[in-house]
Amino acid sequence: MTQEPKPLDVNIMGREFKVACTDEERADLVRAVEYLDQKMREIRDAGKVVGIERIAIMAALNISHELLRTKVTGGVDLGEVKRRIGTMQASIDAAMKTQDQLF
């Protein structure tokens, strides 16, 4: 059963945003916010880009480039790998649970 998204307050470069997410997505969203905030601060601190909107666009371009480079050069979709590992871990946990009941 899918959970209803709940609002989560996040902070990116000192600005507050409300983002809706499920409890299952919360940890990943927090990591994504931290990563984006770090990238935006690096761009701001380099001093070559002025204005929050321009910094956000440059961060988005840099992150998109990282993602595409990983997919092209590595030949691996990390998101798909993580999803498959999660599915396998859930299957292993379920199998182990039934094994524990046997002994």
C-alpha positions in Angstrom: 0.0 0.0 0.0 1.4 3.4 -1.0 1.7 6.0 1.8 0.4 9.5 1.5 3.1 12.1 1.0 3.7 14.3 4.0 5.3 17.8 3.9 9.0 18.0 4.8 10.8 21.2 5.5 14.2 21.4 3.9 16.9 24.1 3.8 18.9 24.8 0.7 21.4 27.7 0.9 19.6 29.2 3.8 16.2 29.1 2.1 13.3 27.0 3.4 11.3 24.8 1.1 8.4 22.4 1.8 8.6 19.2 -0.2 6.1 16.4 -0.1 7.4 12.8 0.3 6.5 9.5 1.8 8.3 8.2 4.9 10.0 5.7 2.6 11.5 8.5 0.5 12.5 10.8 3.4 16.1 9.6 3.9 16.8 9.7 0.1 15.3 13.1 -0.1 17.3 14.4 2.8 20.5 13.1 1.1 19.5 14.7 -2.2 18.9 18.1 -0.4 22.3 17.8 1.3 24.1 17.0 -2.0 22.3 19.9 -3.8 23.1 22.3 -1.0 26.8 21.3 -1.1 27.0 21.7 -4.8 25.3 25.1 -4.8 27.6 26.3 -2.0 30.7 25.2 -3.9 29.5 27.2 -7.0 28.7 30.2 -4.8 32.0 30.0 -3.0 34.0 29.8 -6.2 32.6 33.3 -6.9 32.2 32.9 -10.6 28.4 32.8 -10.6 26.2 35.4 -9.0 22.5 35.0 -8.1 20.7 32.1 -6.5 18.8 31.2 -9.7 22.0 31.0 -11.7 23.7 29.0 -9.0 20.8 26.6 -9.0 20.9 26.2 -12.7 24.7 25.6 -12.7 24.3 23.1 -9.9 21.5 21.3 -11.9 23.7 21.2 -15.0 26.7 19.9 -13.0 24.6 17.2 -11.3 23.0 16.2 -14.7 26.4 15.9 -16.2 27.6 13.7 -13.4 24.6 11.4 -13.8 25.0 11.2 -17.6 28.7 10.6 -17.4 28.1 7.8 -14.9 25.5 6.2 -17.2 27.6 6.6 -20.4 31.2 5.9 -19.2 30.3 3.4 -16.5 27.5 1.7 -18.5 25.7 1.4 -15.2 22.5 3.0 -14.1 23.2 3.4 -10.3 19.5 4.1 -9.5 18.5 0.8 -11.1 21.3 -1.0 -9.3 20.1 0.4 -6.0 16.5 -0.6 -6.7 17.6 -4.1 -7.6 19.7 -4.5 -4.5 16.8 -3.3 -2.4 14.5 -5.9 -4.0 17.1 -8.6 -3.5 17.6 -7.6 0.1 13.8 -7.7 0.8 13.7 -11.2 -0.8 16.6 -12.4 1.4 15.0 -10.9 4.5 11.7 -12.6 3.8 13.5 -16.0 3.1 15.5 -15.7 6.3 12.4 -14.9 8.3 10.8 -18.2 7.3 14.1 -20.0 8.0 14.3 -18.7 11.5 10.8 -20.1 12.2 12.0 -23.6 11.2 14.7 -23.7 13.9 
